[in-house]
């Protein structure tokens, strides 16, 4: 059985130092994604964590290694407000993939968010990794955003949008991207 925990359950039940240590361990398993999201560390410690502690609109779920209580092997940062129900971060350590942990944490995330179609975004080069989840829950690509977090990848948005007042359909966004790509190839073909 996979035990999904909420960091909210530790507020006021452990010392402040122990809480900071736990919050830091949860963060550290995803520190490497700062390559894609350069402001992620600041966001986690100044926005996500404080809002989780002080309110009911954010949460952080995590899974410990059943063989090593001190090792965090999966986490999800969640946001639930009037505008969006979003999985902000989702990660399962490589060596624990394929064991049902992803399914369990996603389903608990959707339960907490109150929707089976949460907004979730990720870099375009991670599409293959997320494809089984997308297919299983029938999530729909709804927006593609360039240059939002970095200039190396497009951000794929499922079940919602990141930009406000975007009137372009995904098909139109893909068409424009294809045209740019073809123009680049034609221009550079010799």
C-alpha positions in Angstrom: 0.0 0.0 0.0 1.2 3.5 -0.9 1.0 6.0 1.9 0.4 9.5 0.5 1.0 12.2 3.2 0.2 15.9 3.3 2.7 18.3 4.8 -0.3 20.0 6.4 -0.6 17.1 8.8 2.8 18.1 10.3 2.0 21.7 11.0 2.2 22.1 14.8 2.8 18.4 15.4 6.6 18.5 15.0 9.2 21.1 16.0 9.8 24.1 13.7 13.3 22.7 12.8 11.8 19.3 12.0 9.2 20.9 9.8 11.8 22.9 7.9 13.8 19.8 7.4 10.8 17.9 6.1 9.8 20.7 3.7 13.4 21.0 2.5 13.6 17.2 1.8 10.4 17.4 -0.2 11.8 20.3 -2.2 15.2 18.7 -2.8 13.9 15.8 -4.8 12.9 18.3 -7.4 15.7 20.8 -7.1 17.1 19.7 -10.5 14.0 21.0 -12.3 15.2 24.6 -11.7 16.9 24.1 -15.1 13.4 24.3 -16.6 11.9 26.6 -14.0 14.7 29.0 -12.8 12.5 30.7 -10.1 11.1 27.4 -8.7 13.1 27.4 -5.4 12.0 30.9 -4.6 8.4 30.0 -5.6 8.4 26.9 -3.4 9.8 28.6 -0.2 8.1 32.0 -0.5 4.8 31.2 -2.1 3.8 27.4 -2.1 5.1 26.5 1.3 3.8 29.6 3.2 0.4 29.4 1.5 0.2 25.7 2.4 1.0 26.4 6.0 -1.3 29.4 6.3 -4.4 28.5 4.2 -6.5 25.9 2.5 -5.8 26.9 -1.1 -2.4 25.1 -1.5 -1.1 21.7 -0.4 2.0 19.6 -0.7 1.6 15.8 -0.9 4.5 13.4 -0.6 5.5 9.7 -0.4 8.3 8.3 1.7 10.4 5.3 0.8 8.7 2.4 2.7 12.2 1.0 3.4 13.7 4.4 4.5 11.4 6.7 6.3 13.7 9.7 5.8 13.8 9.4 2.0 11.1 11.3 0.0 10.4 9.5 -3.3 7.5 11.4 -4.7 5.8 14.8 -4.3 3.0 17.0 -5.7 2.5 20.7 -5.1 -1.2 21.7 -5.5 -3.2 24.9 -5.9 -7.0 25.1 -5.5 -8.7 28.4 -5.8 -11.6 30.1 -7.6 -9.5 30.5 -10.8 -7.8 27.1 -11.1 -7.3 23.7 -9.7 -3.7 22.9 -10.6 -1.0 20.3 -10.1 1.9 22.8 -9.9 4.6 20.2 -9.5 4.5 16.4 -9.9 7.5 14.1 -9.4 8.2 10.4 -8.8 11.9 9.4 -8.3 13.1 7.5 -11.3 13.8 4.2 -9.5 10.3 4.2 -8.1 8.4 4.6 -11.3 6.1 1.9 -12.6 5.1 0.8 -9.0 1.8 2.7 -8.9 3.1 5.6 -6.9 2.4 8.1 -9.7 -1.2 6.9 -10.1 -1.7 7.1 -6.3 -0.4 10.6 -5.9 -2.2 11.9 -9.0 -5.5 10.4 -7.8 -5.0 11.8 -4.3 -4.1 15.2 -5.9 -7.3 15.1 -8.0 -9.3 14.2 -4.9 -7.9 17.2 -3.0 -8.3 19.5 -5.9 -11.9 18.3 -6.5 -11.5 17.6 -10.2 -10.3 14.8 -12.5 -9.2 17.5 -15.0 -6.6 19.6 -13.1 -4.5 22.2 -14.9 -1.1 20.7 -15.3 1.8 22.0 -17.4 5.2 20.7 -18.3 8.0 21.2 -20.8 7.4 19.9 -24.3 10.3 17.4 -24.2 8.7 15.6 -21.2 5.6 14.7 -23.2 6.6 11.1 -23.7 7.1 10.7 -19.9 3.6 12.1 -19.2 1.8 10.4 -22.1 0.5 7.4 -20.1 -1.0 9.7 -17.5 -2.5 12.0 -20.1 -4.1 9.0 -21.9 -5.3 7.3 -18.7 -7.2 10.4 -17.4 -8.1 11.7 -20.9 -6.5 15.1 -20.3 -6.6 17.5 -23.2 -3.9 19.8 -24.5 -5.4 23.3 -24.3 -2.5 25.7 -24.7 1.2 25.9 -25.8 3.2 28.7 -24.3 6.7 29.8 -25.4 9.2 31.5 -23.2 7.1 31.4 -20.1 9.7 29.8 -17.8 12.7 29.4 -20.0 13.7 29.9 -23.6 14.6 26.2 -24.3 11.2 24.6 -24.4 7.5 25.2 -24.9 5.2 24.7 -21.9 2.4 22.3 -22.7 -0.8 23.1 -20.8 -3.5 20.4 -20.2 -7.1 21.1 -19.0 -6.7 24.8 -18.8 -4.5 27.8 -19.7 -1.7 29.8 -18.2 -2.2 32.9 -20.2 -5.3 34.9 -19.8 -7.5 36.0 -22.7 -5.8 33.6 -25.1 -8.2 33.3 -28.1 -6.0 30.9 -30.1 -7.0 27.3 -30.3 -4.3 24.6 -29.8 -4.7 23.8 -33.5 -3.8 27.4 -34.5 -0.9 27.4 -32.0 0.4 24.2 -33.5 -0.1 25.5 -37.1 1.9 28.7 -36.3 4.6 26.6 -34.7 4.8 24.3 -37.8 5.0 27.3 -40.2 7.8 28.9 -38.1 9.7 25.6 -38.1 9.2 25.1 -41.9 10.3 28.7 -42.6 13.4 28.2 -40.5 14.3 25.0 -42.4 13.7 26.6 -45.8 15.8 29.7 -44.8 18.7 27.6 -43.5 18.6 24.9 -46.3 21.5 25.2 -48.6 
